Amino acid sequence: MAAEASSTNIIYIDLIDRGLRDYYTALKVDTYWDVKEDKGEFKKYCFQSGLEEYDDFKTEVDEFIKDNDDEEDLGNNIIYNSIIEMQEENKIKNQDEKEICRVIQTILKTGSPPKINKEIDQFELEVTSKEIEKTTKLYQAQTYSLLGANGLKDCILMEFFAIGYRNNDFSFLNNVVDSFTRDHIAAANKKKGAKNLHLDEWMKENTFLSKLHNKNEGKASRFKSAVNSYLIRIAPRLQIKQEYLICDSIQQISHYIIAITAFIKKLLDEYEAKPPFMIDFMVVVKDSELDNDGNELPDLGDDSSDDDDDDDEDEKDSKIDRIGDIEQKLKDENCRYVGTKMNLNQVKDSQVMLDRFTSIYNEFKEGDTYPTKRRFNVAIDRREDKDGLILFFEPPSNCDKMPEDGHVIEWYFNATKQCLIPGKGYNSGKGDKTTTLNGSSKTDGQLITFSFHIESLDEIKCYLFYNGCVSRFYGQDIMEIFPNIFDMEYEDNMKFTKNDNEKTIEIAKNIVLSDLHFETFYKSFGNDKSFPKYK
């Protein structure tokens, strides 16, 4: 038993030690790892203390993961006490004990350390031509269908992606753009009838960018160009004014969002699913309608509105079915799925949906490591009142698996924009492209998609895709975005989305989306100091 315990202990000690090595390397701390001995301070400490022979080490690991946030419970934990002693001996430098506990917990749960949560001033903005070249090759391999040849030739876009490469954080430009879109939403909600926030206006208001403009006008100009290119090629931002409005219940759909975020938490906590993985959650709504003023869309202040498909000249008619028979489409393209019918009108709370999601997933999942580095989709079809359909399914094979050797953040967008629901003939390349639904599809308001990018335990990004446009999504957006895309005269939508509605605020708080990485960045860079409103 002692030999077996020792072998198990060493596996855990090595896992923590190498995870801390990667973490401190990202922090550019070179004193943790001993290159000659090929081990770090944690492993040295454990062997000096005889912990590799400790019979209850596995139990201590389990308790450390479970009680990570409770100092009183951790007081007698051997791993926690090891951290305290190493800090006292200056073996772990410049590190708050709560933060290092969080780091080790993430390593034990996922096998990798969390990203370093950086503020804007901590990024090195200058890159070399070699870094740009390496970055371009990486994006060509992972996002070609998203960027195309022209996007990869956009030197300024590649320069700002390379900033992510240089700083070991590929979410840099993504975080900049998300900050802009969050400020866009905040500005729209300050007063009724507000216009879209123009990119030039935002850059003048942004403290960091205005200082950069005064210091280095050329760099500031390239910043604008990179953001604008991102909005055109990757994430056209959601407009305040919409052509089509959703005729469905905001309250019921909000319960679905609570359920899917609770389901993701359940995957991470109870199923011990290891990130990264991706879930595209779609809701086919009951109905939609063309807004009376839908043909008079305001200028966005960037060029994203010019990216519409030239061949999309169908007559604007919300009564044309843009979705089709989802289940038949999956059968035609041999996409693995599990589905069930359910009277969706009887769903009055999120727990009912969470239980159903769990039941379907138990039948759907495959293998012990699923869904690590995989993508799967969930669809709720509300078009039939009594026989609504819930489906868990795998998308086609060209967009269902994440790269094995690491990925750029934009891989997620690439996957969503390749395919959400395949049309007949998708796999053979001979079908009618208009029957395939993806993140760029103009569905006349008949489909709303919530794309979840699960990067780590505390970095879960959600994006709302609607009618070809995209917005970063948080719980508060059931009051800040939904009124712009839903028919507010439908049932109790107007009453439900009022800012002082306690029931709505409670629902918003229950949409659990933790992204410490972006929130740390935004607090140092964005303009809305109250964001996020509900945690």
N, C-alpha and C positions, 0 to 999 in steps of 0.2 A: 504493500500500500504506500509506503514511504517513497519508493522509486516512482510509482505512478503519480503521486502528489507532486513530487519534484518536477517531473516532466510537464505536468499541467501548469505548475507555477511558472516555469521558465517561459512557456508559451505566452502567458499573460504579461510577464515582466518584459519580454522582448517586444510585445505589441505596444505597451505603454512607452517603452524606451524609444522605439523607432518613431512612434507617433510624436513624441516630444521633440525628437531630432528634427522632424519635418516642420513642426510648429516653430521652433526657435530659428531654423534656417530661414523661414518666411519672415521672421522678425529681424533677420540679419544679425542674430546673436551667434557668435562662433565659439563660445566658451562651453557650450553644453556637451558637444560630441567629441569624444577622443578618437581621432582618426586611426591612430596606431593600434589601439586596443579594439577598435570597431564596436564601441559601446558608449553609452551616455551616462550621465550622473545618476539617473534613476536606477539603472541596472547595477552600477557600481555600489550604490547604497544598499540595494536589496541583497547583494551577495556578501557585502561586509556585515550586514545585520542577520544573515542566515535565513532570509525570507524565502529563498528558493526551496527550503526544506520544511516550511511551515505548513502543517497538515490542513488548516482551515483557510488557506489563502483564497480558494475559490469562493468560499462563503463570504469572506471579507470583500471580494470584488463585487459580488451580487449586492451586498448591503451598501457598498459605496455608490453603486449606480442608482439604487432605489432611494437612498437617503441623501443624495447629493446636496440638496438645498437646505438641509436641516443640520445646523452646526451642533446642536445638542445631541442628536442621534449619532452624528459622525464622530463625536468626541472620543469614542473608544475604538474607532475603525483604524486598522493598521495602515491602510493606504493613506488615509487623511493625516494620521500622525507622522507618517513618513514624509509627506509634503511639508508639514510644519517644521520638522527637524531639518530637512534639507534647506528650507528658507533660513532657519537660524544659523546654519553652517555656510550660508551664502552659496549653496550649490545650485539653487534656482534663483535667478536674479530678477529684480525689478518686476515682480509679479504678485498681484493681489491673490490671496489664497482662494477666494471664491472663483476667480477667473481660472486659475490653474486646475481647480477641481472640475469646473465646467469643461475644460479642454480634455482632461483625462477621461471624464465620463463620455464625451463624444468619441474619443479614440476607442474606448471599450465597446461602445454600442455600434459604431460604424466602421472601425478599423482605420480611420483617418482622423487627423485633427481638424477642428473647424477652421474656416478662413479667418484671417486677421481682420477684425472690424476697423477699417481705416476711415479717418476724416479726409476731406479733400486735400488739405495741406500736406498730408503724409505721402502723397503720390509724386513720384518723379515724372515730370511731363516731357522730358527730352529723351528721344530714342535714337538709336543708330539705324543705318540703312540695313545692316544685317538682321536686326530685330524686326524691322518691317518686312524683310524678305521671308524670314521664318514664319512670321504671323500670317502673311498672305498665303503661304503654302498650307498652313493649318486650316485657315478659313476656306480655301479651295477644296480641301478634302472633306470638310464637315458641313459647309453651307452653300455649295455651288448652286443648288436649285433655288436657293433664296436670293443670293446676290447676283448670280449670273456673271458672265465675263466682264460686263461693264462695271459691276460693283467691285469686283476684284481689282479692276484697273483704277479705281478711285483712290488715288494716292493719299489723300487727306483722311479718308475713312480708314484706310489701312494703318496710317500713322497713329490714329487714336485707338484702334484695336491693339496696336503694338505697345501703347502705354500700359494696357492691361497685361500684356506678355511680360514687359520689363518689371512690373510690380507684382508679378505672380498673382494676378487678380483679373481674370478676364471679364469681370462684370463692370469694369470702370466706365466704359462708354454707355453701357446699359443703365447704370445707376445715374449718370448724367441725364440721359433722356427721360428716365422715370421721374427724376426730380422736376424736370420741365413739365411733364404731363400732370404730376401732382399739383404743381403750382398753377397750371392751367385749370384744373378742377377747382382749386381753392378760390381762384379769381372769379370763376363763373358763379360760385355760390355766395360771394360777398353781397351781390345785389341782383335783384330780379332783372332779367333782360340784358345781362352782361354779355359782352362780345367775347369771341375767342381771344385768348392771350397770344399776341404776336411774338415771334421769336426775338425780334429786335428789342421789343419792349421788355421782355423777360431778361435779356442779357444786360440791359441798362439797370434793371432793378436788382439783379443778382450781385451781392457784395463781392464774391470771389471773382466773377467775370468782369465786373466793372474795374476792379483793381488790376486784373490781368490786362485789360484793354489799355489802361494808363501806362502800364509797365512794358507790355509787349503786344502792340496792336496786331502784328502779324499772327501771333499765336491765338489771340482772341478771335480773329477773323477765321482761322482754321477751325477753332472750336465750333463756331456757328455753322460752318460748312459741314463738319462731321455730324453734328446733331441733325441738321437738315437732311443729309444723305440717309441717316438712320431712319428718320421719319418717312422718307420716300420709299426706301428699299425694304425695310424690316417691319416697322411698327407705325403705320399711318395713324395719327392720334384721333381719338373719338371726338367728333364735333359736338358742340353744345346743341345745335339745331340738327334734327334728324329728318330724313325723308320719310321714314317709316316708323310708326309707333307700335309697340307690342300691346295687344289687347289680351291681357292675362293678369292674374293676381300677383302683385309684388310680394305679398305676405307669404303665399304658398311657395313661391320660388325661393324666397329667403330661407324658408325652412329646409329646402333642398340643399342650399349652400351651407347651412349649419351642419347638416347631416354629412355632406361630403368632406368638410374640413374635420369633423369629428372622426370620420372614417379614416382619413389620412393619419390622424393622431393615433388611432387604434392600430393601424398598420405598423407605425413606428414603435409604439409602446408594448402592445400585447403580442403582435405577430413578429416583433423584432425585425421588421423589414429594414434593410440597410440602404440608405441613399447612395448615389442619386437614382431617382426614377421619376417618371412623368405620368400624369393623368390628365387627359382632356375630358372635361365634364360638360356635356351638351344638354340643353333643354330645348326641345321643339315645342314652341308655345301654341296656345289654343288658336290664336288668330293675330293678324296684324292689319294695319290700315295705313294708307298714304296720308301723311299729314297735309293739311290744307295749304301750308306755306312751304311744302317740301321741296319745291323747285327753286327756292331762293336761299340757297345755302350760303352762309357768310364765308369771307376769305379767312383762311387759317393763319396767314402770315408766314407760311412756309410753302413749299412746293408739293406737299403730299397729296393735295387734291388733283394734281396733274397726273397721278399714277393710275388713274382709272383705266380699265381695259377698254380699248377702242372698239373691240368686237362685242361689247355688252350693250346692244342697242335694243333690247327687248322693250316692248311697251310697258310702262310702269303700271303694274297691276298686282296688288297684294293677294289676289285670289288665285293667281297661278301657283301651283304647288311646286316650290323650289326644293323640297326635301325628298319626296318620293317614299317608297316602301323600304325602310332602313333594313329590316330583317332580310328581305329578299336580296338587297344589294350585298349584304354580308355573305349570304349563301352563294350568290353568283361568283363572288371573288374568293371563296373558300377562306374567309376570315373566321377564326375560332371565336365563338360567342356563347354566352349563357344569358337567357332572358326570361322574364316573367311578366304576366299581365297583372294589373293592380288598379283598383278604383282610386285614382289619385285625388279625387274630390273629397274623399273621406280622410285624407291625411291632414291632421290638425296640428301635429307637432313633429319635430325633427327626429325624435327617438324612433318613431315608426319607420321612417326612411332609413335611419342608421341600421336598424335591425335587418331590414330587407337588403340593404347593401352588403352587410356582413354575410348573410345567408347566400346571396348570389356569388360573392367573392369566394366563399369556401368551396363552391363547386367549380369556380372559374380558374383559380390559381393553379400553377403547375410547378412542381419542384420546390426544394427547401430554400433556394436562394431567391425565388421570385418575390417581388418584382425588381430586384436590384439591376440597374442599368437597362431597364426595360420601360416601354411605354404601353399603357393600355387606356382604352376609352370607356366612358360611361355615358349612356344616353337615356334621357327620359322623354318619352313622346306623349305630350298632353293633348294631342288632337282629338282623341276619343275620350269622352267624359267618363264612361264606366269601365273602359278597357284600356287604360293607359299602359304603356309598355316601358319596362326598364331593361336595359341591355348593358352587359359588360362584354367588351370585345377587343380583340387585337386588331390594330390597323394593318395594312399591307406590309410585306416584309421589307420594303425599302425605307420604312420610317418607324419601325417598332423596336429597334435596338439602339442603345447609346454606344458611342465609340468605346472600345475597351481600354484604350490608353489615355483616358482623360478627354474632356470636351470643352468647347467654348460655350458661353451662355447662349449664344444665338443658335446653337444646335436645336434647342427647344422650339424656337420660332420656325426654323427650317422644317422640323417634323410636322408642326401644326399646319404650315402652309403647303406641305406636300399633300397631306390627306387627313381629313377627319372621318368622312364616310365615303368609301370608294363607289364610283359608278360602274355600271356593267362594262367589262372590258378593260378596267383599269390596269390589271396585272399584265395583260397582253399588250397594252399600249395602243389598242385598236378601238377603244370605246369612245363614246361621246363625252368629251371633257367636261361639258356643262353639267353632266349628271353627277360628277364627283364634287363633293363638298370639302372645302379646306378653309383655312383661316382668312383667305382673301375673298371668299365667295360672297357675292351680293345676294342675300336670300330674302330681300324685301321684309326684313324684320321677323322672319319665321323661325330663326334659330339664334340662340344666344349661347356662347361657349365660355367656360371658365377653365383656363389652362393652368394647371398646377405644376410648377417646377420645383421638385423636392431635392434641393441641393444638400441639405444636412438637417439635423434636428432643429436648428434655430434659423435656418435659411430656407423658408418656403415662400416662393413667389407665386402670385396669382395674377393672371392677365385676363381681362374681359375682351373677347372678340365679338364684334357686332357689325354686321353689314360691311365687312371688309376693313374695319377700323379696330384699333387696339387701345386699351387703357390699363394701366396698373390698377389692381382692385384690392380694396380693404373693406372691412365690415361697414365703415361709415358711408360707403358708397351706395348702400341701399337708399340713403337719403340725399346723397350728393350727385350720383350719376343716374340712378334709375328713373327719377322724375323727367330726365331728358330723353329717355328711350321708351318709356311706357306711356300708354294712354292713361292720364291721371283721372279721367272720368269713369274708368272701368272699376266697378264694384267700390271697394273702400281704399283704393290706391292713394287718393289725395289725403285722407285722414291718416293712413298708415305711415306716410313718409314725412309727416310734420316733425320738425326737430325737437319739439317738446313732448312727443309721444313716448311715454316711459316704456311701453311695450316694445316699440320699435328700437329704442336705444338698447334695451336688454337683448333683443335679437342681434343687433349689430355687435354687441360685446361678445356674443356667443359664436360669432364667425371668427374662429381662432386662426389667425395667420401671423406667424412670428417670422420676421426677417430682420434680425439684429444687424446683419451686414449692411443692408440698404438703409435701415433707419439710422445707424451711426453715421453713414455717409450723408444722408439727407439733412440731418440736424446741423451739419457743418456747412452745408451747401445750399439747401432749399430755402424758400422764402416763408413757408407756412410753419410757424414755430409751434402750432398746436397739433401738428401731425406726428404720429397717428393719434386720433382722438380716443379710441377705445383699445385697451390692451388687456 
